[in-house]
Amino acid sequence: MSGPRARANHALYLARILLAAWRRELARQDIPAITLEQAFGAAAREHLVTAYGWFLLAICQAEAPGHTAPRSCSELPAMPAGRVFPAEINECRQLEAAGWLGDMLREPERVLPGVRQQGNLAVATGELPGSEQLERWLVALEALFERMGDSLDEY
């Protein structure tokens, strides 16, 4: 397994751990759901975005310019002379422009903090994706990685 692909799988694994912990905490009902959303949501989404970026590099058989993964196709390094981006990148570009990948990559809107509920330090800070949405993105990324990974392994 290549470096970027291994990093993509590792980031998916970390997202899966966070989502499982979030579900467990929700089931315990000790902490308000909004607080759990703030604690787990942004971190889980960041792992998914990171996984996607590393997978883009794996598709291109490229190394990261630095130690961080791109956050979208537009941040990919240029292909070497004589090479073009694989067809899988074009599919990802389409999904980023008008599809679930675009939704996942879009930064949540931040709003001014609202009124805090008594006994809860957390306040609503914007539209964060919920655990169900993050789970759907995780499953969709895994399916995309598997499908595209299979075709890449044929090369």
Secondary structure, DSSP 8 states (H G I E B T S, - for coil): --HHHHHHHHHHHHHHHHHHHHHHHHHHT-S-HHHHIIIIIHHHHHHHHHHHHHHHHHHHT---SSSS--SSGGGS----TT----HHHHHHHHHHHSSHHHHHHS---B-------TT------B----HHHHHHHHHHHHHHHHHHHHHHHT-
